[in-house]
Amino acid sequence: MPGIDKLPIEETLEDSPQTRSLLGVFEEDTATISSYYNQLFKAMHRIYDAQNELSAATHLTSKLLKEYEKQRFPLGGDDEVMSSTLQQFAKVIDELSSCHAVLSTQLADAMMFPITQFKERDLKEILTLKEVFQISSDDHDVAINRYSRLSKKKENEKVKNEVMEDVYTSRKKQHQTMMHYFSALNMLQYKKKIALLEPLLGYMQAQISFFKLGSENLTQQWEEFLTNIGTSVQNVRREMDSEVDVMQQTIQDLEQASDMLYMPDPDPSKIPINRNLTRKAGYLNTRNKTGLVSSTWDRQYFFTQGGNLMSQARGDVAGGLVMDIDNCSVMAVDCEDRRFCFQISAFDGKKVAILQADSRKDCEEWIATINNISKRIYLSENPEETAARVNQSALEAVTPSPSFQQRHESFRPSTQGRPRAGRTSSQSSAGSESPALSSLSLDSLVAPDTPIQFDIISPVSEEYSTQAKSASQGRTNPFGESGQSQSGESEDSILHQLYIVRFLGSMEVKATENTDVIYETMRQILAARAIHNIFRMTESHLLVTCECLKLIDPQTQVTRLRFPLSSVVLCASHLENKRLFGFVLQTAGGRVDGRPVTVCYIFESNNDGEKICDSVGLAKQIALHSEMDRKATQKQRELDKAKEKQQEELNKQKQIEKDLEEQSRLIAASSRPNPPAADGQFLVLSNSQSEDSDAGEEGRKRGESEA
């Protein structure tokens, strides 16, 4: 016998479209088997009915032949030879009728019973399991849909527990039903052969028994053939019994191993998150916009194939391309009233997909997998090892300080006291203009005939050329940057936030009084990109600190542009598309008509642009407080120096007065005549008195000169 096709019971929990497609093939095969065996059952039933009719007709013929002698024929008379002959025929036919009755019984037991049992028991069992499986599958889809709609804002623990219990029960029921359904379909592949061969075997054996008086050669030939068929049937039966035992053991093992997987959001401590994947597949909810503000969520099976993200609806034969995820960006997002959402943006920014996973573990694994594929790690010889090494390096290179929240919490101003940058209370439509913009001409906002720069050109600003030269004398950075300036700046900065942004363009502007200049610059840059079919954007990491804004290359960590925070005069996000934001910068060098050159830079972010503007505003406020503290400290130092100098002058003045007083005392003492001694001689002054006199004279002269 050839090999038997089987459904993989191990893949019932995953319930992938490939498994469903294979299940469809088996169900189609089951329908074909049912149709064919119904026709075969009717044919065999006709044989059985015909045999019963033949047995009854033979018995009736024998009975009629026996009653021949009792008949009174008007013309025939008594024919003893005919009667005796008919009696012999009646006896033979009666014996033949008995043989037909035995044949009918054998056909009923050996031919009709197996095919009837297969039709009424096995095929109906398959239909019943199919209905139960369909019901359990629908219940599971309803439970998953209800679980996906759990609100993260209005968290009700009782409702959440009920929904999770419902998901657990429906998933377990679907898994168990699906395993038994698959097992029954696999067994059907064996039973269909048995149900076809056993009736034929019974029919032929009954016929051989009936035609025992037939040719010995023919009998031996059929007996040998039927013996072989009977041996094959026994072998298939033994194989089926062995496979039944294996499947029952597999079902028990899978039920025990899959118990924790029935929960939609398993405990990460029991099932750790793998961030080094380069391939992943599973069901996700995808958001489809149906209007300006309305959207629907569809559940599909997603899988990665090389550098492509594919999706496949249940029932489809093959998957379709969703988007190219080479060089894409992916991040977790807050999406409406759904949890575990993440967003994938194509490298050219033309396509964005928002997907929802079933659990936090799935969400983080999808984000990590797509990040790894975006870096083309899947092309390496050992993708998982390469992904682990790259992720560790990236984590050490660009992860913000974990103590940021504690470091700047005390400096965060209150929300009520801080004005929101770039926010207006406009209720107008997308095409309407703000009142401030309607009162100004476009020429007053943007310089006429201003060229638009669509890419970042200068890698490093000029003010760092001196630092680069001094750094080249010591340890050299391979990317051409000074390591000391970066590390010192990062250590001294209280605020340290990193965002993924894409540069749309920049142009020179005139007005810096309000945010309308940013909105007008956005409009002109987006219009120019659409007219000239410019879709590629340069992705960078925007680092916000209390000293400056930096655009860093995400691959090499080289600083592309550096904007001092003091030169940022405006920052605002788009009123409708919150991912667009921009800021106005007054450059230090270059003068036009006696005014500083003012340039507006426009970006697209994966985050809310308003959050970035708030971070810039917070950085400016922290920098302002730091500058005020520095000036106050400097002023206090100047006052202390003035007091010390004044005190020193007072001390000098007191010393001068003391010296003058001592000098006057010495002069008065020297002007008095010395009394003569007893022996008639005068007194002689000591050396100390002479020195005091000289010191007093010098002090007097110094005091007069200073006066």
Salt bridges, closest charged atoms under 4 A:
ASP15 OD1 - ARG20 NE 2.64
ASP15 OD2 - ARG314 NH2 3.61
ASP29 OD2 - LYS192 NZ 3.75
ASP49 OD2 - HIS45 ND1 2.81
ASP94 OD2 - LYS66 NZ 3.83
GLU120 OE2 - LYS119 NZ 3.02
GLU120 OE1 - LYS124 NZ 2.88
ASP122 OD1 - ARG121 NE 3.25
ASP122 OD1 - LYS191 NZ 3.42
ASP141 OD1 - HIS140 ND1 3.95
ASP141 OD2 - ARG314 NH1 3.19
GLU155 OE2 - LYS160 NZ 3.77
GLU198 OE2 - ARG237 NH2 2.69
GLU223 OE2 - LYS212 NZ 3.71
GLU243 OE2 - LYS6 NZ 3.15
ASP326 OD2 - ARG376 NE 3.79
ASP334 OD1 - LYS152 NZ 3.70
GLU336 OE2 - ARG287 NH1 3.24
ASP358 OD2 - ARG299 NH2 3.03
ASP362 OD1 - LYS280 NZ 3.76
GLU364 OE1 - ARG275 NH2 2.64
GLU365 OE1 - LYS280 NZ 3.03
GLU365 OE2 - LYS361 NZ 3.12
GLU463 OE1 - ARG562 NH1 3.81
GLU489 OE2 - LYS550 NZ 3.39
GLU489 OE1 - ARG562 NH2 3.02
GLU520 OE2 - ARG523 NH2 2.57
GLU539 OE1 - ARG502 NH1 3.41
ASP553 OD2 - ARG560 NH2 2.56
GLU604 OE1 - ARG502 NE 3.45
GLU604 OE2 - ARG579 NH2 3.38
GLU610 OE2 - ARG420 NH2 1.97
GLU610 OE1 - ARG423 NH1 3.33
ASP614 OD1 - ARG418 NH1 3.90
ASP614 OD2 - ARG420 NH2 3.38
GLU627 OE2 - ARG630 NH2 2.35
GLU648 OE2 - LYS652 NZ 3.97
ASP659 OD2 - ARG702 NH2 3.38
GLU662 OE2 - ARG665 NH2 2.08
GLU697 OE2 - ARG700 NH2 2.22
GLU704 OE2 - ARG700 NH1 2.88
